[in-house]
Structure formats: structure tokens, C-alpha cells
């Protein structure tokens, strides 16, 4: 996984956690849902890149 892709996914995860926390504080279910969605996207990005890394290692 490229360092840039991992950094983007980590940033999206942090952004999602912050948005979810804001939703919890304000009681806004839309912010909570959007925050969780961003976290899920970040997890999927990490998983996709991990698979790419495993395939690359297997080929090398």
C-alpha cells in the first residue's frame, strides 16, 4: 500500500470519528451516520490496499 493511500484512509477515519463524536454531542443522527460511513470507507480502503500488498508479495 502506498504511504499516500494509507495516509488518506487514516485521515478519512479520523475525520469520521470526529464527525461521529460531534453528532453524539449535538444529538444529530445525520452527523453520526456520516461519520460512521467515513470510518467504514476508510476501513475498506485499508483492506483493499492490504490485499494488493499481499498479492504483490506473493508475486515477488
Biotite code that builds the C-alpha atoms (Angstrom):
import biotite.structure as struc

atoms = struc.array([
    struc.Atom([0.000, 0.000, 0.000], chain_id="A", res_id=1, res_name="UNK", atom_name="CA", element="C"),
    struc.Atom([1.369, 3.343, -0.848], chain_id="A", res_id=2, res_name="UNK", atom_name="CA", element="C"),
    struc.Atom([2.071, 5.633, 2.026], chain_id="A", res_id=3, res_name="UNK", atom_name="CA", element="C"),
    struc.Atom([-0.130, 8.283, 0.442], chain_id="A", res_id=4, res_name="UNK", atom_name="CA", element="C"),
    struc.Atom([-3.138, 5.926, 0.206], chain_id="A", res_id=5, res_name="UNK", atom_name="CA", element="C"),
    struc.Atom([-2.681, 4.786, 3.789], chain_id="A", res_id=6, res_name="UNK", atom_name="CA", element="C"),
    struc.Atom([-2.451, 8.401, 4.984], chain_id="A", res_id=7, res_name="UNK", atom_name="CA", element="C"),
    struc.Atom([-5.625, 9.339, 3.098], chain_id="A", res_id=8, res_name="UNK", atom_name="CA", element="C"),
    struc.Atom([-7.520, 6.399, 4.572], chain_id="A", res_id=9, res_name="UNK", atom_name="CA", element="C"),
    struc.Atom([-6.280, 7.205, 8.062], chain_id="A", res_id=10, res_name="UNK", atom_name="CA", element="C"),
    struc.Atom([-7.272, 10.854, 7.649], chain_id="A", res_id=11, res_name="UNK", atom_name="CA", element="C"),
    struc.Atom([-10.751, 9.811, 6.492], chain_id="A", res_id=12, res_name="UNK", atom_name="CA", element="C"),
    struc.Atom([-11.054, 7.534, 9.523], chain_id="A", res_id=13, res_name="UNK", atom_name="CA", element="C"),
    struc.Atom([-10.074, 10.356, 11.894], chain_id="A", res_id=14, res_name="UNK", atom_name="CA", element="C"),
    struc.Atom([-12.471, 12.734, 10.134], chain_id="A", res_id=15, res_name="UNK", atom_name="CA", element="C"),
    struc.Atom([-15.250, 10.168, 10.505], chain_id="A", res_id=16, res_name="UNK", atom_name="CA", element="C"),
    struc.Atom([-14.557, 9.672, 14.205], chain_id="A", res_id=17, res_name="UNK", atom_name="CA", element="C"),
    struc.Atom([-14.626, 13.422, 14.775], chain_id="A", res_id=18, res_name="UNK", atom_name="CA", element="C"),
    struc.Atom([-17.873, 13.819, 12.848], chain_id="A", res_id=19, res_name="UNK", atom_name="CA", element="C"),
    struc.Atom([-19.469, 10.926, 14.736], chain_id="A", res_id=20, res_name="UNK", atom_name="CA", element="C"),
    struc.Atom([-18.376, 12.458, 18.049], chain_id="A", res_id=21, res_name="UNK", atom_name="CA", element="C"),
    struc.Atom([-19.817, 15.819, 17.010], chain_id="A", res_id=22, res_name="UNK", atom_name="CA", element="C"),
    struc.Atom([-23.074, 14.089, 16.166], chain_id="A", res_id=23, res_name="UNK", atom_name="CA", element="C"),
    struc.Atom([-23.094, 12.457, 19.580], chain_id="A", res_id=24, res_name="UNK", atom_name="CA", element="C"),
    struc.Atom([-22.533, 15.800, 21.304], chain_id="A", res_id=25, res_name="UNK", atom_name="CA", element="C"),
    struc.Atom([-25.113, 17.698, 19.270], chain_id="A", res_id=26, res_name="UNK", atom_name="CA", element="C"),
    struc.Atom([-27.566, 14.812, 19.056], chain_id="A", res_id=27, res_name="UNK", atom_name="CA", element="C"),
    struc.Atom([-27.530, 14.966, 15.252], chain_id="A", res_id=28, res_name="UNK", atom_name="CA", element="C"),
    struc.Atom([-28.136, 11.458, 13.882], chain_id="A", res_id=29, res_name="UNK", atom_name="CA", element="C"),
    struc.Atom([-27.122, 12.561, 10.363], chain_id="A", res_id=30, res_name="UNK", atom_name="CA", element="C"),
    struc.Atom([-23.628, 13.577, 11.531], chain_id="A", res_id=31, res_name="UNK", atom_name="CA", element="C"),
    struc.Atom([-23.289, 10.310, 13.434], chain_id="A", res_id=32, res_name="UNK", atom_name="CA", element="C"),
    struc.Atom([-24.278, 8.304, 10.363], chain_id="A", res_id=33, res_name="UNK", atom_name="CA", element="C"),
    struc.Atom([-21.978, 10.242, 8.030], chain_id="A", res_id=34, res_name="UNK", atom_name="CA", element="C"),
    struc.Atom([-19.102, 9.818, 10.489], chain_id="A", res_id=35, res_name="UNK", atom_name="CA", element="C"),
    struc.Atom([-19.635, 6.079, 10.691], chain_id="A", res_id=36, res_name="UNK", atom_name="CA", element="C"),
    struc.Atom([-19.848, 5.884, 6.897], chain_id="A", res_id=37, res_name="UNK", atom_name="CA", element="C"),
    struc.Atom([-16.493, 7.650, 6.544], chain_id="A", res_id=38, res_name="UNK", atom_name="CA", element="C"),
    struc.Atom([-14.943, 5.245, 9.017], chain_id="A", res_id=39, res_name="UNK", atom_name="CA", element="C"),
    struc.Atom([-16.311, 2.294, 7.051], chain_id="A", res_id=40, res_name="UNK", atom_name="CA", element="C"),
    struc.Atom([-14.900, 3.724, 3.814], chain_id="A", res_id=41, res_name="UNK", atom_name="CA", element="C"),
    struc.Atom([-11.502, 4.105, 5.452], chain_id="A", res_id=42, res_name="UNK", atom_name="CA", element="C"),
    struc.Atom([-11.573, 0.517, 6.718], chain_id="A", res_id=43, res_name="UNK", atom_name="CA", element="C"),
    struc.Atom([-12.490, -0.720, 3.237], chain_id="A", res_id=44, res_name="UNK", atom_name="CA", element="C"),
    struc.Atom([-9.629, 1.269, 1.712], chain_id="A", res_id=45, res_name="UNK", atom_name="CA", element="C"),
    struc.Atom([-7.188, -0.240, 4.177], chain_id="A", res_id=46, res_name="UNK", atom_name="CA", element="C"),
    struc.Atom([-8.484, -3.738, 3.472], chain_id="A", res_id=47, res_name="UNK", atom_name="CA", element="C"),
    struc.Atom([-8.261, -3.243, -0.308], chain_id="A", res_id=48, res_name="UNK", atom_name="CA", element="C"),
    struc.Atom([-4.696, -1.987, -0.098], chain_id="A", res_id=49, res_name="UNK", atom_name="CA", element="C"),
    struc.Atom([-3.739, -4.828, 2.270], chain_id="A", res_id=50, res_name="UNK", atom_name="CA", element="C"),
    struc.Atom([-4.952, -7.311, -0.355], chain_id="A", res_id=51, res_name="UNK", atom_name="CA", element="C"),
    struc.Atom([-2.897, -5.526, -3.001], chain_id="A", res_id=52, res_name="UNK", atom_name="CA", element="C"),
    struc.Atom([0.164, -5.756, -0.746], chain_id="A", res_id=53, res_name="UNK", atom_name="CA", element="C"),
    struc.Atom([-0.343, -9.491, -0.184], chain_id="A", res_id=54, res_name="UNK", atom_name="CA", element="C"),
    struc.Atom([-0.703, -10.128, -3.905], chain_id="A", res_id=55, res_name="UNK", atom_name="CA", element="C"),
    struc.Atom([2.407, -8.110, -4.654], chain_id="A", res_id=56, res_name="UNK", atom_name="CA", element="C"),
    struc.Atom([4.406, -10.026, -2.025], chain_id="A", res_id=57, res_name="UNK", atom_name="CA", element="C"),
    struc.Atom([3.169, -13.343, -3.414], chain_id="A", res_id=58, res_name="UNK", atom_name="CA", element="C"),
    struc.Atom([4.241, -12.362, -6.930], chain_id="A", res_id=59, res_name="UNK", atom_name="CA", element="C"),
    struc.Atom([7.659, -11.133, -5.815], chain_id="A", res_id=60, res_name="UNK", atom_name="CA", element="C"),
])
